[in-house]
């Protein structure tokens, strides 16, 4: 197999869904690969590098961030006669190698994004579609979206679906004091984790809180109250509690103890939080009635209209284990390993 060098820029980035995917798949590759079969190149600003037992870690160059990704990293890959593996949407312009594209938000919801962001990512994605050795994405929905929006896209057989999973939550303990810390009572609040990104649809939660004044809606995430209330042009009522950043342990506990976990997103490539909530033991999981949510979650969750803030009456759902068994980081890492060997 030709040498594969992993783009390790994600190790220096804030942990979001795509970074979680990257970290878990690389850990999975490390568990099933032979020593030095893979290498991960990291920019000099990287700290807290995982202790891989088989994957070689190399700090490359003196540049940082995007400059590192588009200059230092591809020069190093070419010098080694290798192929790059890029797990977080972006890849070197001069040699994109193998690329994971997580979603098509730049095409499906351009109004959510700044012009500068759109121009840059449209350039990157168009280049990747034309020149990448292979494209990977996280769901059949995202694969269809890629084919729909890029007429220059590679044929379907060159786009491989390798999904997200949830087993990282098994490593997270429950918190003993999460409820008291945020002044919440078990079974008496709805819970959501979100950001101020428009596609996350925070306004649904605000409007639902107004419509159901006797319910408590706790929303975790890096939400600035001033930006939230003014920048997005809506207000939140007193029964909507913006509790800010919570630890993974606290989030897992609030998922288990809440009356229902709500995920009112407009658009996702996969959507990991409801999987985490199901694995944590949430009593109810309510997600948007969208194509991707049905693909991933089937009958294991309840569905809400993301455009109408109505809490449905509880309905019978299938056991969480049925959907949780479908997805694992171990399976996804094995799929990635097989693909890399074929290439």
VOFI-588628 format. One record per residue: residue in three letters; x, y, z of N, C-alpha, C in turn. Coordinates in steps of 0.1 Angstrom, whole numbers, plus 5000, padded with zeros to 4 digits. Layout:
# VOFI-588628
 nunu   nX   nY   nZ  caX  caY  caZ   cX   cY   cZ
  ALA    X    Y    Z    X    Y    Z    X    Y    Z
...
***
This chain:
# VOFI-588628
 nunu   nX   nY   nZ  caX  caY  caZ   cX   cY   cZ
  UNK 5008 4988 5000 5000 5000 5000 5009 5012 5000
  UNK 5005 5022 4991 5013 5035 4991 5011 5042 5005
  UNK 5022 5048 5009 5022 5055 5022 5010 5065 5023
  UNK 5003 5064 5034 4992 5074 5037 4997 5083 5048
  UNK 4997 5096 5046 5000 5106 5056 4987 5114 5059
  UNK 4983 5113 5072 4971 5120 5076 4974 5134 5079
  UNK 4965 5143 5075 4965 5157 5078 4960 5159 5092
  UNK 4970 5162 5101 4967 5163 5115 4963 5177 5120
  UNK 4959 5186 5111 4956 5199 5115 4944 5199 5125
  UNK 4935 5189 5124 4924 5188 5133 4928 5187 5148
  UNK 4940 5182 5150 4944 5181 5164 4947 5194 5171
  UNK 4949 5204 5163 4951 5218 5168 4938 5226 5168
  UNK 4927 5221 5164 4915 5228 5163 4905 5225 5174
  UNK 4895 5234 5176 4885 5232 5186 4877 5220 5182
  UNK 4873 5212 5193 4866 5199 5190 4852 5202 5187
  UNK 4848 5199 5174 4834 5200 5169 4832 5186 5163
  UNK 4820 5185 5156 4817 5172 5150 4827 5166 5141
  UNK 4832 5174 5132 4842 5168 5122 4855 5165 5129
  UNK 4859 5173 5139 4871 5170 5146 4869 5157 5155
  UNK 4858 5155 5160 4855 5143 5167 4856 5131 5158
  UNK 4850 5132 5146 4851 5121 5136 4865 5118 5133
  UNK 4873 5128 5131 4887 5127 5127 4895 5120 5138
  UNK 4893 5124 5151 4900 5118 5162 4897 5104 5164
  UNK 4884 5101 5163 4880 5087 5165 4884 5077 5154
  UNK 4884 5082 5142 4888 5073 5131 4903 5071 5131
  UNK 4911 5081 5135 4925 5079 5136 4929 5070 5147
  UNK 4922 5071 5158 4924 5062 5169 4920 5047 5165
  UNK 4909 5046 5157 4906 5033 5152 4916 5027 5143
  UNK 4921 5035 5134 4932 5031 5125 4944 5026 5132
  UNK 4947 5034 5143 4959 5031 5151 4957 5017 5157
  UNK 4945 5013 5161 4943 5000 5167 4944 4988 5158
  UNK 4941 4991 5145 4941 4979 5135 4952 4979 5125
  UNK 4961 4989 5125 4972 4990 5116 4984 4984 5121
  UNK 4994 4982 5112 5007 4978 5116 5016 4990 5120
  UNK 5027 4988 5127 5036 5000 5131 5040 5007 5118
  UNK 5039 5020 5118 5044 5029 5107 5037 5027 5094
  UNK 5025 5020 5094 5017 5018 5082 5011 5032 5078
  UNK 5008 5040 5088 5003 5053 5086 5011 5063 5094
  UNK 5011 5075 5089 5018 5086 5096 5008 5098 5097
  UNK 5009 5105 5108 5001 5118 5109 5011 5130 5110
  UNK 5009 5139 5101 5017 5151 5102 5009 5162 5109
  UNK 5016 5169 5118 5009 5179 5126 5016 5193 5125
  UNK 5008 5204 5126 5014 5217 5125 5021 5220 5139
  UNK 5031 5229 5139 5038 5232 5151 5030 5237 5163
  UNK 5019 5242 5161 5011 5247 5172 5003 5236 5179
  UNK 5004 5224 5175 4996 5213 5181 5001 5210 5194
  UNK 4992 5208 5204 4995 5204 5217 4986 5192 5221
  UNK 4989 5184 5231 4981 5173 5235 4978 5163 5224
  UNK 4989 5159 5218 4987 5148 5207 4984 5135 5214
  UNK 4974 5128 5209 4972 5114 5214 4984 5105 5214
  UNK 4984 5095 5223 4996 5086 5223 4993 5074 5214
  UNK 4995 5076 5201 4993 5065 5192 5004 5054 5194
  UNK 5000 5041 5192 5010 5031 5194 5015 5026 5180
  UNK 5008 5028 5169 5013 5023 5156 5014 5035 5146
  UNK 5007 5045 5148 5008 5057 5138 5019 5066 5142
  UNK 5028 5068 5133 5040 5077 5136 5035 5092 5135
  UNK 5039 5100 5145 5035 5114 5146 5048 5122 5142
  UNK 5046 5132 5132 5057 5140 5128 5052 5155 5128
  UNK 5060 5163 5135 5057 5177 5134 5064 5183 5122
  UNK 5056 5190 5113 5061 5194 5100 5061 5209 5099
  UNK 5072 5215 5094 5073 5228 5090 5072 5239 5101
  UNK 5072 5251 5097 5071 5262 5107 5059 5271 5105
  UNK 5052 5268 5094 5039 5276 5091 5028 5271 5100
  UNK 5017 5279 5100 5006 5276 5109 4993 5276 5101
  UNK 4982 5269 5107 4969 5270 5102 4968 5267 5087
  UNK 4961 5276 5080 4958 5273 5066 4971 5273 5058
  UNK 4981 5282 5061 4993 5282 5054 5000 5269 5055
  UNK 5000 5263 5067 5006 5250 5069 4999 5239 5061
  UNK 4985 5240 5061 4978 5229 5053 4980 5230 5038
  UNK 4982 5242 5033 4983 5244 5018 4998 5245 5013
  UNK 5007 5246 5022 5021 5247 5018 5030 5236 5025
  UNK 5032 5237 5038 5041 5228 5045 5036 5213 5043
  UNK 5023 5211 5046 5018 5197 5046 5020 5190 5032
  UNK 5015 5196 5021 5016 5190 5008 5030 5188 5003
  UNK 5039 5197 5007 5053 5196 5003 5059 5184 5010
  UNK 5056 5182 5023 5060 5170 5030 5055 5157 5024
  UNK 5042 5157 5021 5036 5145 5015 5043 5142 5002
  UNK 5045 5152 4994 5052 5149 4981 5066 5144 4983
  UNK 5073 5150 4992 5087 5145 4995 5087 5131 4999
  UNK 5077 5126 5006 5076 5112 5010 5070 5103 5000
  UNK 5065 5108 4988 5059 5100 4978 5046 5094 4983
  UNK 5039 5101 4991 5027 5096 4998 5014 5102 4993
  UNK 5003 5097 4998 4990 5102 4995 4985 5108 5009
  UNK 4979 5120 5008 4973 5126 5020 4959 5122 5023
  UNK 4956 5120 5035 4942 5117 5040 4938 5129 5048
  UNK 4927 5136 5043 4922 5148 5049 4908 5146 5054
  UNK 4906 5146 5067 4894 5141 5074 4884 5152 5077
  UNK 4887 5165 5075 4879 5176 5080 4875 5186 5069
  UNK 4870 5181 5058 4865 5190 5047 4876 5196 5038
  UNK 4886 5202 5045 4896 5209 5037 4908 5200 5034
  UNK 4915 5203 5023 4926 5196 5018 4935 5205 5010
  UNK 4948 5202 5009 4957 5211 5001 4952 5213 4987
  UNK 4953 5225 4982 4948 5229 4969 4957 5222 4958
  UNK 4970 5221 4961 4978 5215 4950 4978 5200 4949
  UNK 4973 5193 4959 4972 5179 4959 4963 5174 4970
  UNK 4950 5174 4967 4940 5171 4978 4939 5157 4983
  UNK 4945 5147 4975 4946 5134 4980 4932 5128 4983
  UNK 4930 5122 4995 4917 5116 4999 4910 5126 5009
  UNK 4898 5129 5006 4891 5139 5014 4878 5135 5019
  UNK 4875 5138 5032 4862 5136 5038 4854 5149 5037
  UNK 4843 5149 5031 4834 5161 5030 4822 5158 5039
  UNK 4820 5165 5049 4810 5161 5059 4795 5166 5055
  UNK 4794 5177 5048 4781 5181 5044 4782 5191 5033
  UNK 4770 5195 5028 4769 5204 5016 4763 5217 5021
  UNK 4765 5222 5033 4759 5234 5038 4762 5246 5029
  UNK 4774 5246 5023 4778 5258 5015 4769 5259 5003
  UNK 4763 5248 4999 4754 5248 4987 4739 5249 4991
  UNK 4736 5241 5002 4722 5240 5006 4717 5252 5014
  UNK 4726 5258 5022 4722 5269 5030 4733 5280 5030
  UNK 4736 5286 5018 4746 5296 5017 4743 5309 5025
  UNK 4730 5311 5028 4726 5323 5035 4730 5323 5050
  UNK 4734 5311 5054 4738 5310 5068 4753 5314 5070
  UNK 4760 5316 5059 4775 5318 5059 4779 5331 5054
  UNK 4791 5335 5058 4796 5348 5053 4801 5346 5039
  UNK 4802 5357 5031 4807 5357 5018 4821 5351 5017
  UNK 4830 5356 5026 4843 5352 5027 4845 5336 5029
  UNK 4837 5331 5038 4837 5317 5041 4832 5309 5029
  UNK 4821 5314 5022 4816 5307 5011 4826 5307 4999
  UNK 4832 5318 4996 4842 5318 4985 4853 5308 4987
  UNK 4858 5308 5000 4869 5299 5002 4866 5285 5002
  UNK 4854 5281 5008 4850 5267 5008 4845 5262 4994
  UNK 4839 5271 4987 4835 5267 4973 4847 5265 4964
  UNK 4858 5272 4966 4870 5270 4959 4876 5256 4963
  UNK 4877 5254 4976 4882 5241 4981 4874 5229 4976
  UNK 4861 5230 4978 4853 5219 4974 4853 5216 4959
  UNK 4853 5226 4951 4854 5224 4936 4867 5218 4932
  UNK 4878 5222 4939 4891 5216 4936 4891 5201 4940
  UNK 4885 5199 4952 4885 5185 4957 4877 5176 4948
  UNK 4865 5181 4943 4857 5173 4935 4864 5169 4922
  UNK 4872 5178 4917 4879 5175 4904 4891 5167 4906
  UNK 4899 5169 4917 4912 5164 4917 4915 5153 4928
  UNK 4906 5151 4937 4908 5142 4948 4909 5127 4943
  UNK 4917 5119 4949 4918 5105 4946 4905 5098 4950
  UNK 4899 5102 4961 4886 5096 4965 4880 5106 4974
  UNK 4866 5106 4974 4858 5114 4983 4851 5105 4993
  UNK 4851 5109 5006 4844 5101 5016 4834 5111 5022
  UNK 4822 5106 5026 4813 5114 5033 4806 5106 5044
  UNK 4797 5112 5052 4793 5105 5064 4779 5099 5064
  UNK 4772 5101 5053 4758 5095 5051 4754 5094 5037
  UNK 4744 5086 5034 4739 5085 5021 4733 5098 5016
  UNK 4727 5105 5026 4721 5118 5023 4732 5128 5018
  UNK 4743 5128 5025 4754 5137 5021 4759 5133 5007
  UNK 4760 5120 5005 4765 5115 4992 4755 5120 4980
  UNK 4742 5119 4983 4733 5124 4973 4734 5139 4971
  UNK 4736 5147 4982 4738 5161 4981 4750 5165 4973
  UNK 4761 5158 4975 4773 5160 4967 4770 5158 4952
  UNK 4764 5147 4949 4761 5144 4935 4751 5155 4929
  UNK 4742 5160 4937 4732 5169 4933 4739 5183 4930
  UNK 4747 5187 4939 4752 5201 4937 4765 5202 4929
  UNK 4772 5191 4927 4784 5192 4919 4783 5183 4906
  UNK 4779 5189 4895 4777 5181 4883 4791 5176 4878
  UNK 4802 5183 4883 4815 5178 4880 4820 5168 4890
  UNK 4811 5164 4899 4815 5154 4910 4820 5141 4904
  UNK 4828 5134 4911 4832 5121 4906 4820 5111 4906
  UNK 4821 5100 4898 4810 5091 4898 4807 5085 4912
  UNK 4795 5080 4914 4791 5076 4927 4800 5066 4933
  UNK 4806 5057 4926 4814 5047 4931 4827 5052 4937
  UNK 4830 5065 4934 4842 5071 4940 4839 5079 4952
  UNK 4826 5079 4956 4822 5085 4969 4818 5074 4979
  UNK 4826 5073 4990 4824 5062 4999 4817 5068 5012
  UNK 4807 5061 5017 4801 5066 5030 4807 5058 5041
  UNK 4813 5066 5051 4818 5061 5063 4812 5069 5074
  UNK 4802 5064 5082 4794 5072 5091 4801 5075 5104
  UNK 4795 5085 5111 4798 5088 5125 4794 5077 5134
  UNK 4797 5079 5147 4793 5069 5157 4793 5076 5171
  UNK 4792 5068 5181 4789 5074 5195 4797 5068 5206
  UNK 4806 5058 5203 4812 5051 5214 4822 5060 5223
  UNK 4825 5071 5218 4833 5080 5226 4826 5084 5239
  UNK 4813 5083 5239 4805 5086 5251 4806 5075 5262
  UNK 4811 5063 5258 4813 5053 5268 4825 5056 5277
  UNK 4834 5065 5272 4846 5069 5280 4843 5080 5289
  UNK 4831 5086 5288 4827 5098 5296 4819 5094 5308
  UNK 4823 5097 5321 4815 5093 5332 4803 5103 5334
  UNK 4793 5099 5342 4782 5109 5345 4788 5118 5356
  UNK 4781 5130 5357 4785 5140 5367 4776 5139 5379
  UNK 4781 5140 5391 4773 5139 5403 4766 5152 5406
  UNK 4771 5163 5401 4765 5176 5405 4760 5185 5394
  UNK 4758 5179 5382 4753 5187 5370 4740 5193 5373
  UNK 4730 5186 5379 4717 5191 5381 4717 5203 5391
  UNK 4724 5201 5402 4725 5212 5412 4733 5224 5407
  UNK 4743 5221 5399 4751 5232 5393 4743 5242 5385
  UNK 4734 5236 5377 4726 5244 5368 4711 5246 5373
  UNK 4709 5243 5385 4696 5245 5392 4684 5238 5383
  UNK 4686 5226 5380 4676 5218 5372 4672 5206 5381
  UNK 4659 5201 5378 4654 5190 5385 4652 5178 5375
  UNK 4656 5166 5379 4655 5155 5371 4641 5153 5365
  UNK 4640 5151 5352 4627 5148 5345 4618 5161 5344
  UNK 4623 5173 5347 4615 5184 5347 4620 5195 5337
  UNK 4628 5192 5328 4634 5201 5318 4637 5195 5305
  UNK 4635 5202 5294 4640 5198 5281 4654 5203 5279
  UNK 4662 5195 5272 4676 5199 5271 4681 5199 5256
  UNK 4689 5208 5253 4695 5209 5240 4709 5214 5240
  UNK 4718 5210 5231 4731 5215 5230 4732 5222 5216
  UNK 4736 5235 5216 4736 5242 5204 4746 5253 5203
  UNK 4747 5260 5192 4755 5271 5190 4747 5282 5184
  UNK 4753 5293 5181 4745 5304 5174 4744 5303 5159
  UNK 4749 5292 5154 4749 5290 5139 4734 5289 5135
  UNK 4730 5296 5125 4716 5296 5121 4710 5283 5118
  UNK 4718 5274 5112 4712 5261 5109 4709 5252 5121
  UNK 4714 5256 5133 4711 5249 5145 4697 5252 5150
  UNK 4691 5263 5145 4677 5266 5147 4673 5269 5162
  UNK 4681 5277 5168 4679 5281 5182 4665 5288 5184
  UNK 4661 5295 5174 4648 5302 5175 4637 5292 5177
  UNK 4638 5280 5173 4627 5270 5176 4626 5268 5191
  UNK 4637 5267 5198 4636 5265 5212 4631 5278 5219
  UNK 4635 5290 5214 4629 5302 5220 4614 5303 5218
  UNK 4610 5300 5206 4595 5301 5204 4588 5290 5211
  UNK 4594 5278 5212 4587 5267 5220 4586 5271 5235
  UNK 4597 5277 5240 4596 5282 5254 4585 5292 5256
  UNK 4583 5301 5247 4572 5310 5248 4559 5304 5247
  UNK 4558 5293 5239 4545 5287 5237 4541 5278 5249
  UNK 4552 5273 5256 4550 5263 5267 4556 5270 5280
  UNK 4550 5280 5285 4556 5287 5297 4558 5279 5309
  UNK 4551 5267 5310 4553 5259 5322 4564 5249 5321
  UNK 4570 5248 5309 4582 5239 5307 4595 5247 5308
  UNK 4605 5240 5312 4619 5245 5313 4627 5240 5301
  UNK 4633 5249 5294 4642 5246 5283 4656 5250 5286
  UNK 4665 5240 5289 4679 5243 5292 4687 5241 5279
  UNK 4695 5251 5275 4703 5251 5263 4718 5253 5267
  UNK 4726 5243 5263 4740 5244 5266 4747 5248 5253
  UNK 4759 5254 5255 4767 5257 5243 4773 5271 5245
  UNK 4782 5274 5236 4789 5287 5237 4780 5298 5231
  UNK 4770 5302 5238 4760 5311 5234 4762 5325 5241
  UNK 4765 5335 5234 4766 5348 5239 4752 5354 5240
  UNK 4748 5358 5252 4734 5362 5254 4731 5375 5246
  UNK 4741 5384 5245 4738 5396 5237 4737 5393 5222
  UNK 4746 5385 5217 4745 5381 5203 4732 5373 5200
  UNK 4729 5364 5210 4717 5355 5208 4704 5364 5208
  UNK 4703 5373 5217 4691 5381 5218 4690 5391 5207
  UNK 4701 5398 5204 4700 5409 5195 4704 5405 5180
  UNK 4716 5399 5180 4721 5395 5166 4712 5386 5158
  UNK 4705 5378 5165 4696 5369 5157 4682 5373 5157
  UNK 4679 5385 5162 4666 5392 5161 4655 5385 5167
  UNK 4657 5378 5178 4646 5373 5186 4651 5372 5201
  UNK 4641 5372 5210 4643 5372 5224 4640 5358 5230
  UNK 4646 5355 5241 4644 5343 5248 4636 5345 5261
  UNK 4626 5337 5264 4619 5340 5277 4626 5334 5289
  UNK 4620 5337 5300 4627 5334 5313 4628 5318 5315
  UNK 4619 5311 5309 4619 5296 5311 4628 5289 5301
  UNK 4636 5297 5294 4647 5292 5285 4660 5296 5292
  UNK 4667 5286 5297 4679 5288 5305 4691 5286 5296
  UNK 4699 5296 5294 4711 5295 5286 4722 5292 5296
  UNK 4726 5280 5297 4736 5276 5307 4750 5276 5303
  UNK 4753 5280 5290 4766 5281 5285 4773 5268 5283
  UNK 4787 5269 5283 4795 5257 5281 4793 5247 5292
  UNK 4791 5234 5289 4791 5223 5298 4801 5213 5295
  UNK 4807 5206 5304 4816 5196 5302 4809 5184 5295
  UNK 4817 5175 5289 4811 5163 5283 4804 5155 5294
  UNK 4809 5154 5306 4803 5146 5317 4790 5153 5321
  UNK 4789 5166 5322 4777 5173 5325 4767 5171 5314
  UNK 4771 5172 5301 4762 5170 5290 4755 5156 5290
  UNK 4764 5146 5293 4759 5133 5293 4748 5131 5304
  UNK 4751 5137 5316 4742 5136 5327 4729 5143 5324
  UNK 4729 5155 5318 4717 5163 5315 4709 5156 5304
  UNK 4716 5149 5295 4708 5141 5285 4700 5130 5292
  UNK 4706 5123 5302 4700 5112 5309 4688 5117 5318
  UNK 4690 5129 5324 4681 5134 5334 4670 5142 5328
  UNK 4671 5147 5316 4661 5156 5310 4648 5149 5307
  UNK 4638 5157 5305 4624 5152 5301 4625 5148 5286
  UNK 4633 5155 5278 4635 5152 5264 4647 5159 5259
  UNK 4654 5153 5250 4665 5160 5243 4660 5164 5230
  UNK 4662 5177 5227 4657 5183 5214 4668 5187 5205
  UNK 4667 5183 5192 4676 5187 5182 4669 5192 5170
  UNK 4666 5205 5170 4657 5211 5159 4664 5216 5147
  UNK 4676 5211 5144 4684 5215 5133 4677 5216 5119
  UNK 4681 5226 5111 4676 5226 5097 4684 5217 5088
  UNK 4697 5216 5090 4705 5209 5081 4717 5203 5087
  UNK 4720 5190 5085 4732 5183 5090 4737 5173 5079
  UNK 4749 5170 5080 4755 5159 5072 4752 5145 5078
  UNK 4751 5145 5091 4748 5133 5099 4741 5137 5112
  UNK 4747 5144 5121 4740 5148 5133 4743 5138 5145
  UNK 4754 5140 5152 4758 5131 5163 4751 5133 5176
  UNK 4747 5145 5180 4742 5147 5194 4730 5138 5197
  UNK 4720 5135 5188 4710 5126 5192 4715 5112 5195
  UNK 4725 5107 5188 4731 5094 5191 4737 5094 5205
  UNK 4744 5105 5208 4750 5106 5222 4739 5106 5232
  UNK 4728 5113 5229 4716 5113 5239 4710 5099 5241
  UNK 4709 5092 5230 4703 5078 5230 4712 5069 5239
  UNK 4726 5071 5236 4735 5063 5244 4736 5066 5259
  UNK 4733 5079 5262 4733 5084 5275 4721 5080 5283
  UNK 4710 5075 5276 4698 5071 5283 4687 5081 5284
  UNK 4687 5090 5274 4676 5101 5274 4662 5094 5273
  UNK 4653 5100 5280 4639 5094 5281 4632 5096 5267
  UNK 4634 5108 5261 4629 5111 5248 4639 5118 5240
  UNK 4640 5115 5227 4648 5123 5218 4640 5128 5207
  UNK 4639 5141 5205 4631 5147 5195 4640 5154 5185
  UNK 4639 5151 5172 4648 5156 5162 4639 5161 5150
  UNK 4646 5170 5142 4639 5176 5131 4634 5165 5121
  UNK 4622 5167 5115 4617 5158 5105 4623 5161 5091
  UNK 4636 5157 5090 4643 5159 5078 4648 5146 5072
  UNK 4653 5146 5060 4657 5134 5053 4669 5127 5061
  UNK 4679 5135 5065 4690 5129 5071 4687 5123 5085
  UNK 4678 5129 5092 4674 5124 5105 4667 5111 5104
  UNK 4658 5110 5094 4652 5097 5092 4662 5086 5087
  UNK 4672 5090 5079 4682 5080 5075 4689 5074 5087
  UNK 4694 5083 5096 4702 5079 5107 4694 5072 5118
  UNK 4682 5078 5122 4676 5075 5134 4663 5066 5132
  UNK 4657 5066 5120 4646 5058 5118 4635 5060 5128
  UNK 4630 5049 5135 4619 5049 5144 4624 5050 5159
  UNK 4637 5053 5161 4642 5053 5174 4640 5066 5181
  UNK 4635 5076 5174 4633 5090 5179 4619 5095 5175
  UNK 4616 5107 5181 4603 5114 5177 4607 5125 5168
  UNK 4598 5129 5160 4601 5140 5150 4593 5152 5152
  UNK 4600 5164 5150 4594 5177 5151 4595 5184 5139
  UNK 4586 5194 5136 4587 5202 5124 4597 5214 5128
  UNK 4608 5215 5121 4618 5226 5125 4612 5240 5123
  UNK 4601 5241 5116 4595 5254 5113 4583 5257 5122
  UNK 4579 5248 5130 4568 5250 5139 4571 5245 5153
  UNK 4572 5254 5163 4577 5250 5176 4566 5244 5184
  UNK 4563 5231 5181 4552 5224 5187 4559 5211 5193
  UNK 4556 5209 5206 4561 5197 5213 4550 5186 5211
  UNK 4554 5175 5204 4544 5165 5202 4541 5156 5214
  UNK 4530 5150 5214 4527 5140 5225 4537 5129 5224
  UNK 4541 5123 5235 4551 5112 5234 4545 5100 5225
  UNK 4553 5094 5217 4549 5082 5209 4559 5071 5212
  UNK 4554 5059 5209 4563 5047 5211 4574 5047 5201
  UNK 4586 5045 5205 4598 5044 5196 4604 5031 5198
  UNK 4612 5027 5188 4620 5014 5189 4631 5016 5199
  UNK 4636 5005 5204 4647 5005 5214 4659 5012 5209
  UNK 4665 5020 5217 4677 5027 5213 4688 5018 5208
  UNK 4689 5006 5214 4700 4997 5210 4699 4994 5195
  UNK 4687 4994 5189 4686 4991 5175 4694 5000 5166
  UNK 4693 5013 5169 4701 5023 5161 4715 5024 5166
  UNK 4718 5022 5179 4731 5023 5184 4740 5012 5178
  UNK 4734 5000 5176 4742 4989 5170 4746 4991 5156
  UNK 4739 5000 5149 4742 5003 5135 4756 5010 5133
  UNK 4759 5018 5143 4771 5027 5142 4781 5024 5153
  UNK 4794 5023 5148 4805 5022 5158 4817 5028 5151
  UNK 4826 5034 5159 4838 5039 5154 4847 5028 5150
  UNK 4846 5016 5156 4854 5005 5152 4850 5000 5137
  UNK 4837 5000 5135 4833 4996 5121 4837 5007 5111
  UNK 4836 5019 5114 4839 5030 5105 4854 5030 5102
  UNK 4862 5028 5113 4877 5027 5111 4881 5015 5102
  UNK 4874 5004 5103 4876 4992 5094 4872 4996 5080
  UNK 4861 5003 5078 4857 5007 5065 4868 5016 5058
  UNK 4873 5025 5066 4883 5034 5061 4896 5027 5058
  UNK 4900 5018 5067 4912 5010 5064 4911 5002 5051
  UNK 4900 4995 5049 4897 4988 5037 4898 4997 5024
  UNK 4892 5008 5025 4893 5018 5014 4907 5022 5011
  UNK 4915 5025 5021 4928 5030 5019 4937 5019 5013
  UNK 4935 5006 5017 4942 4995 5011 4939 4994 4997
  UNK 4926 4995 4993 4923 4994 4979 4929 5005 4970
  UNK 4930 5017 4976 4936 5028 4969 4951 5027 4967
***
